[in-house]
Amino acid sequence: MAPIAQVDLNTLVLFSAVAESGGFTAAAERLGVTKAKVSIQVSRLEALLGTALFTRTTRQVSLTEAGRALLVQCRPLLQGLQEALEHAGESQTGLAGTLRISTTVDHAIQSLAPAVAQFATFYPLLQIDLRTGDRVADMVGEGIDLAIRMGWLRDSSMRALKLGEFRQYVVASPEYLRRAGMPEYPADLSEREWIALSLLPTPLTWKFSAQDGSVQSVQVKSRIRVDSTGALRAILRQGSGISILDEFSAQDQLRSGQLVRLLKDWSLPPGGIYAVYPPGRHVSAKVRTFIDFYRKYLAGTQAGADVFA
């Protein structure tokens, strides 16, 4: 067994990153170093310990039994050290380091990116890495501190805090409505061309509530499916059918008249806007501060969108 003094703490950080990322390339990208450095340092650690920590194949890298045992033991120690360093740095300089945030492309454009730009002006020592994509990011593997997700969260080991809600609007273009007619009741939607958003768990089944409390469930039919709200908006503007957009995605087109909101006397269940972060006992000050800031930012944005309610 190697003496503790011979084990460089940075090597344990690299080892932990490989284990959490599932590969040397991903760990290198996460830490901003070369793949060669990660590989060399992990190999040196294995040599010092006298045991293999990873099983390497051309397709994947996986922990050995010894690697899993080391990860279990060193992860809370590294996390505690990181927390201590963050607390020390924050007490002297305010928020510093790097805050990595992920969300969908559409939500970044509509809301999160402007909020990040505003937030950054308050904390000049803080670096912000905003990552966008319509897939759900691997927060632990990619080293993401915070994800902003919209909709209805599935069961997960991640922790989530609800920041707000958004309304869902039934929309279509004026051109389509001239051709197909204005639906008067939710049941009319089953006879219209529907554009389905495949990201949703049930894109063809919708439950509407009336002001008197009555509920109508509608099953729609779709020939066209898309996997992003940006594509959905583009198809709707072309007059291809009817669909549902969240209020953030719809507001610009509603304001310009490119889309029209339908069935205003009926409402759909609201969706949630969530701050999601990895499991663990500590949430850093930079994450807590941004969550508080973004909750207030969303409240102000929501107030401005009420004109379309």
C-alpha positions in Angstrom: 0.0 0.0 0.0 1.4 3.4 -0.9 2.0 5.9 1.9 -0.6 8.7 1.9 2.1 11.3 1.4 2.8 9.9 -2.0 -0.7 10.2 -3.3 -1.4 13.6 -4.9 -4.8 15.0 -4.0 -5.2 16.2 -7.6 -4.9 12.6 -8.7 -7.8 11.6 -6.5 -9.8 14.4 -8.1 -9.0 13.0 -11.6 -9.8 9.5 -10.5 -13.2 10.6 -9.1 -14.0 12.5 -12.3 -13.2 9.5 -14.5 -15.5 7.3 -12.2 -18.4 9.8 -12.3 -18.0 10.6 -16.0 -17.6 7.0 -17.2 -14.5 7.7 -19.3 -11.2 9.5 -19.6 -12.2 11.8 -22.4 -15.4 12.9 -20.6 -13.4 13.5 -17.4 -10.8 15.5 -19.3 -13.4 17.7 -20.9 -15.1 18.2 -17.5 -11.9 19.3 -15.8 -10.4 21.2 -18.7 -7.3 19.2 -19.0 -5.9 16.8 -21.6 -6.9 13.2 -21.8 -3.3 12.1 -21.6 -2.8 13.9 -18.2 -5.9 12.1 -16.8 -4.7 8.7 -18.1 -1.1 9.1 -16.8 -2.2 10.3 -13.4 -4.7 7.5 -12.9 -2.2 5.0 -14.0 0.3 6.3 -11.5 -2.3 6.1 -8.7 -3.0 2.5 -9.7 0.7 1.8 -9.6 1.1 3.4 -6.1 -1.9 1.4 -4.8 -0.8 -1.8 -6.4 -4.2 -2.5 -7.9 -6.3 -1.7 -10.9 -9.1 0.9 -10.3 -10.7 0.6 -13.8 -11.4 -2.0 -16.3 -10.6 -0.5 -19.7 -12.0 -1.7 -23.0 -12.3 0.0 -26.4 -15.9 0.7 -25.7 -16.1 1.6 -22.0 -14.3 2.3 -18.8 -15.8 0.7 -15.6 -14.7 0.6 -12.0 -13.1 -2.5 -10.5 -14.1 -3.6 -7.0 -11.1 -1.8 -5.6 -12.1 1.3 -7.6 -15.6 1.3 -6.3 -14.4 1.0 -2.7 -11.9 3.9 -3.2 -14.7 6.1 -4.7 -17.0 5.4 -1.8 -14.3 6.4 0.6 -12.8 9.4 -1.1 -16.0 11.1 -2.6 -17.3 12.6 0.7 -13.8 13.7 1.6 -13.3 15.5 -1.8 -16.8 17.0 -1.5 -16.0 18.2 2.0 -12.7 19.8 0.8 -14.5 21.5 -2.1 -17.1 22.9 0.3 -14.4 24.2 2.6 -12.6 25.9 -0.3 -15.9 27.4 -1.6 -16.8 28.8 1.8 -13.3 30.3 2.3 -13.3 31.9 -1.1 -16.9 33.2 -0.8 -16.2 34.8 2.6 -13.3 36.8 1.1 -14.5 37.7 -2.4 -18.2 36.9 -2.8 -19.2 34.4 -5.4 -16.3 33.0 -7.3 -15.3 29.9 -9.2 -17.5 28.4 -12.0 -21.2 27.8 -12.0 -22.3 25.2 -14.6 -26.0 25.4 -15.6 -27.9 23.3 -18.1 -31.3 23.7 -19.7 -33.1 23.2 -23.0 -32.2 25.4 -26.0 -35.6 27.0 -26.1 -35.8 27.9 -22.4 -32.3 29.3 -22.6 -33.3 31.6 -25.4 -36.7 32.6 -23.9 -35.7 33.1 -20.3 -32.5 31.6 -18.8 -29.8 33.3 -21.0 -31.1 36.8 -20.4 -31.3 36.0 -16.6 -27.7 34.6 -16.7 -26.4 37.8 -18.4 -28.1 39.9 -15.7 -26.8 37.7 -12.9 -23.3 37.8 -14.2 -23.1 41.6 -13.8 -23.6 41.3 -10.0 -20.7 38.8 -9.6 -17.7 39.7 -11.7 -15.5 37.0 -10.1 -17.9 34.2 -11.0 -17.5 32.3 -14.3 -20.8 30.9 -15.7 -20.9 27.9 -18.1 -24.4 27.7 -19.7 -25.0 24.4 -21.5 -28.1 23.9 -23.7 -29.6 20.8 -25.3 -33.0 19.2 -25.5 -31.7 15.9 -24.0 -31.6 15.6 -20.2 -28.0 16.2 -19.2 -26.0 13.8 -17.0 -25.4 16.2 -14.2 -22.9 14.2 -12.2 -21.0 12.9 -15.3 -20.8 16.4 -16.8 -20.0 18.2 -13.6 -23.2 20.4 -13.8 -24.1 22.3 -10.7 -27.7 23.2 -11.6 -30.2 22.2 -14.2 -33.4 24.2 -15.0 -36.1 21.9 -16.2 -39.6 22.5 -17.3 -42.6 20.2 -17.2 -43.3 17.2 -14.9 -40.3 15.6 -13.3 -39.9 11.9 -13.4 -38.6 10.0 -10.3 -34.9 10.7 -9.9 -32.1 10.6 -7.4 -31.6 14.3 -8.1 -33.0 17.0 -5.8 -35.4 19.5 -7.2 -36.9 22.8 -6.1 -39.9 24.2 -7.7 -39.3 27.8 -8.9 -42.6 28.5 -10.5 -45.3 27.3 -12.9 -46.1 28.0 -16.5 -49.4 27.8 -18.4 -50.1 25.9 -21.5 -51.8 27.4 -24.5 -53.7 25.8 -27.4 -52.4 27.8 -30.5 -52.7 27.9 -34.2 -51.9 30.3 -37.0 -54.6 32.6 -38.5 -54.1 30.9 -41.8 -54.9 27.5 -40.4 -58.0 28.8 -38.6 -59.3 30.5 -41.8 -59.1 27.1 -43.5 -60.2 24.7 -40.7 -62.4 26.9 -38.6 -62.1 28.0 -35.0 -62.6 25.2 -32.4 -65.3 26.0 -29.8 -64.8 23.1 -27.4 -61.9 20.8 -26.6 -63.7 17.9 -28.3 -63.3 19.8 -31.6 -59.6 19.3 -31.5 -60.0 15.6 -32.3 -61.2 16.6 -35.8 -58.3 19.0 -36.5 -54.7 18.5 -37.7 -52.5 18.1 -34.6 -48.8 18.7 -34.4 -47.4 16.5 -31.6 -44.4 17.4 -29.5 -42.8 14.0 -28.9 -40.8 15.2 -25.8 -44.0 15.1 -23.8 -45.0 11.8 -22.0 -48.5 11.8 -23.5 -48.5 14.2 -26.6 -51.8 13.0 -27.9 -53.9 13.0 -24.7 -55.0 16.3 -23.1 -57.2 17.1 -20.1 -59.1 20.4 -20.1 -60.8 22.1 -17.2 -63.7 24.5 -17.6 -64.4 27.5 -15.4 -67.3 25.6 -13.8 -65.0 22.8 -12.8 -66.0 20.3 -15.5 -63.3 18.3 -17.2 -62.9 17.1 -20.8 -60.3 14.6 -21.9 -59.4 14.7 -25.6 -57.5 12.2 -27.7 -56.1 14.0 -30.8 -54.6 12.5 -34.0 -51.3 13.5 -35.5 -49.4 13.0 -38.8 -46.5 15.3 -37.8 -44.4 14.9 -34.8 -41.4 17.1 -33.7 -38.9 16.8 -30.9 -38.3 20.5 -30.1 -40.5 23.5 -29.4 -38.6 25.6 -31.9 -39.6 23.2 -34.7 -43.1 23.1 -33.4 -43.5 26.8 -33.5 -42.1 26.9 -37.1 -44.6 24.3 -38.3 -47.5 26.0 -36.6 -46.6 29.4 -38.2 -46.8 27.6 -41.6 -50.5 26.8 -40.9 -50.1 23.1 -40.7 -52.3 22.5 -37.6 -53.0 23.1 -34.0 -50.8 22.3 -30.9 -50.0 23.4 -27.4 -47.1 25.6 -26.4 -45.9 26.8 -23.0 -46.5 30.5 -22.4 -42.7 31.3 -22.7 -42.4 29.7 -26.1 -45.7 31.2 -27.4 -45.5 34.8 -26.2 -43.5 36.3 -29.1 -45.8 34.7 -31.7 -48.9 35.7 -29.8 -47.7 39.2 -29.5 -46.9 39.5 -33.2 -50.1 37.8 -34.3 -48.4 34.9 -36.0 -50.2 32.6 -33.6 -53.6 32.8 -32.0 -54.6 31.4 -28.6 -57.6 29.1 -28.7 -60.2 27.9 -26.1 -59.5 30.6 -23.6 -62.4 29.5 -21.4 -60.6 26.2 -20.9 -57.4 25.5 -19.0 -54.7 22.8 -19.1 -52.8 21.6 -16.1 -49.8 24.0 -15.4 -46.3 22.7 -15.7 -43.5 23.4 -13.3 -40.2 25.1 -13.6 -37.6 23.3 -11.4 -34.1 23.9 -10.2 -32.5 20.4 -10.2 -29.2 19.6 -8.6 -27.1 16.5 -7.8 -27.6 14.5 -4.6 -25.5 15.5 -1.6 -25.7 17.3 1.6 -24.3 20.6 0.5 -25.6 23.2 -2.0 -23.0 25.8 -2.7 -23.6 29.5 -2.2 -23.3 30.2 -5.9 -26.1 27.7 -6.6 -28.3 29.0 -3.8 -27.8 32.6 -4.9 -28.6 31.9 -8.5 -31.8 29.9 -7.6 -33.0 32.8 -5.5 -32.2 35.2 -8.2 -33.9 33.2 -11.0 -37.1 32.6 -8.9 -37.5 36.4 -8.7 -36.6 36.8 -12.4 -39.3 34.3 -13.4 -41.9 36.1 -11.2 -41.2 39.3 -13.1 -41.3 37.6 -16.5 -44.6 35.9 -15.6 -46.2 39.2 -14.7 -45.3 40.5 -18.1 -46.8 37.5 -19.9 -50.2 37.9 -18.2 -51.4 39.9 -21.2 -51.9 36.6 -23.1 -53.8 34.8 -20.3 
